[in-house]
Amino acid sequence: MTLTDREKALVAISNAVSVYSVYTKNPDMMPKNMTLIDFVLKSTPPELKKEVTIEIIDEVFDFVSQTRHQLS
């Protein structure tokens, strides 16, 4: 079974949110004034950007945040 572009975008967003979270723990690794939205957009492959919306980023961020808190 092949992933759809939407599913691939969700994976890319989830990965970017996780990496961003790690970077925020060490501010020297993150470029100055880089927001989560900027980071997600820069991390998403160009062919998937048409699938990315602020609503999807928010939803993925909420889900990843809740999952991480449950694991802690």
N, C-alpha and C positions, 0 to 999 in steps of 0.2 A: 504494500500500500504506500502510495506516494503522498507526502504532505502537500497541502494546498499552500498557496502564497500567504493566505491569512494565517495558517498554522505556523508557517516559517517565520512570519513577522512576529507572532506571539513568542516564539522561542527566542528570537533576536532581542526583543524588548525585555523579556525575562532575564536573559543573560546580561544585558546592559544594566538593568536595575541592580542585579547582584554585584557586578563589577563596580558600579558606581558606589554601592554601599561599602565595599572594601576600600575603595579609594578615599572615601570621606573619613575613614578611620585614620588615614595617614595623609593629611592635607598636602604634604610635599609632593605626593604622586599625582595630584590633580591640578590641571591648569587653573589658574585663578578665575573666579567668577563663572565657573562652568556649572550650569544648572543640570538637573536630571534630564529635563527635556532636551537640552542641547546635547548632552552625552548620548542619549538614546538615538537622536537623529544622526549624530556623527558616526554612531556604531552600527546603524542599520544599513545593510547592503542597498545600493541604489535601486535595484530591481524590486525591492520590497517596500520602499518608502511610500508608495501609493496606498499601502494597507495601513499605515501608521496614522493614528489620530490621537489627539490629547485624551479622549475618552478611553481609548484602549490602553494608553500608557498609564492613566490613573487606575484603571481596573487591574492591570497587571501589577502595578506598584502596591496597591491595597492587598492583593492576594499574596504576593511575595512577602510583604511585611507581616501579615497575619501568620503565614506559614513559619516564618523565622521566629516569631514570638512563641509559637506553639512548641517549637523545638528547643527553645531556651529553658 
